[in-house]
Amino acid sequence: MSFARIPGWGVAKGMLDTLVRFFQPKVTVQYPEVVQEMPPHQRGRLILLYDEAGNLKCETCFQCAMACPIEIIDMGGVDTKSRMHVHWGPPEQYAERREESALRRSGRTVPDRAFSAWQPIDLRPLEDILIREEYDPHRMVTILEQTQAAYGYLPVAALQHISHQTGAWYSEIYGTGSSFGELNFAPAHAAEIGICRCPNCILRGAGRMRDAIAEALGVDIGGVSADGAVRFVAAECGGDPALEPLVTLDGKPQPGMTPAKTAELARSLRAKAARAGAA
């Protein structure tokens, strides 16, 4: 007969183990030289990884929070385009299945800056699309295709409205849209600023220029500014022995750039796009 079948055996075994360890001398483990074997039911803190450029590898896709069988993972962050603050956690605890702003969830009494940067849109064409599709989240691909046909791309405000009207989570809508190459989350006319991150360019000041551009745009390499005007991309100098880091605008090298000039270029492109939109 197995002792595991005896009622209360697990509790007695745990208490016995605690009692034995109570009288054992305390031992300092010299970590990381000595790595302890973790018990199978260890509940530690998740560690997010960063790449060699300092970018967070986690793209906040929320799949770990969705798949967690005991709903213990609670995530808040920004989507892969650095445009949308989102939160995902156990809905029974937070009741926030469609709450987009993790900052608002934390109790901040001031508006979230990310919201004020998004361009408002006329929701009437989108509402007509949702009526035709009967607000059915199972027709999400069709809804997104018609939305892009109406606006030229998928604005953040449109994705928000679709989420609230259909009941679909924003992360799922974004994931669906990003699975189709013909769907765009930024206007087609978005300018591209590129910067090379090779060791030679880094030594010549590419890191400071990158920080200046990122501050002016509000996104890092791979992202699009909140107004959809500028896309920040990685460029390749090909080992060119120039005396300055490579900065490109729509693929064309921009000589004589400094951190101040790169930031001014980024701001001027956003201002130009804003004037064109107002016209």
Buried (B, 14 or more C-beta within 10 A) or exposed (E): EEEEEEEEEEEEEEEEEEEEEEEEEEEEEEEEEEEEEEEEEEEEEEEEEEEEEEEEEEBBBBBEBBEBEEEEBBBBBBBBBBBBBBBBBBEEEEEBBBBBBBBBBEEEEEEBEBBEEBBEBEBEBBEEBBEEBEBEBEBBEEBBBBBBEBBEBBBBBBBBBBBEBBEBBBBBBBBBBBEEEEBBBBBEEBBBBBBBBBEBBBEBBBBBBBBBBBEBBBBBBBBBBBBBBBBBBBBEBEEEEBEBBBBBBEEEBBEEBBBEBBBBBBBEBBEEBEEEEEE
